[in-house]
């Protein structure tokens, strides 16, 4: 049974991590082991984010569970495997004792002459959700509400389709203000599955500007950007803002997924 179903501590907090580059995960595993006793329920492990190769997310989930004793959520993308490969990976995850996944489309592969990469997309994310559910995996999906183009209405239609396909929980993109959180809550209140709100701590004004200007699906409000710009201790400001978002998530949603940037796990104790 997925840890997300446990009645103990009904509000669930997950911690998103990115596997290391290369085959040696000991340094990152040691870091994660030192924080494993903090007040969160499990790890959420990304699979080749921004279309750059990392250690297998499935293998890292297995190592992480062995090292820390905490459960993991494994991200699966339709970008990197065809239908046969995805089916094999899903069965392999189940065999390794992984019971919870998130089905995602995946960031598009970068086009460059030195390392040309083909995006698979042999099936769509809705079909992946169906496949994972048939493999007896507790399956979630992502709500990317594309605030930069006001894409919430279209995304709600997609979320309804994902739930119909078998998604049993939803994780949102990072949220940075009460207005957006309330708007999301109101828009998806009719969808009767747990909603987990994304929280990505800000480290500096430059970091906030980059997320706002360069990362699809993330909008950092102008007021918060200004606050980060004038702050004498921007990391402290970012921590405080994440703490506020965590408290807000407890009022509006079923959980929160905290996404420490650049492996800055040292900020987590203050956020919790």
Secondary structure by P-SEA (a helix, b strand, c coil): ccccccccccbbbbbbbbbcccccaaaaaaaaaaaccccccbbbbbccccccccccaaaaaaaaaaaccbbbbbbbbcccccaaaaaaaaaaaaaacccbbbbbccccccccccbbbbbcccccaaaaaaaaaaaccbbbbbbcccccccaaaaaaaaaaaaaaacccbbbbcccccaaaaaaaaaaacccccbbbbbbbbbccaaaaaaaacccccccccaaaaaaaaacccaaaaaaaaaaaaaaaaaacccbbbbbbcccccccccccc
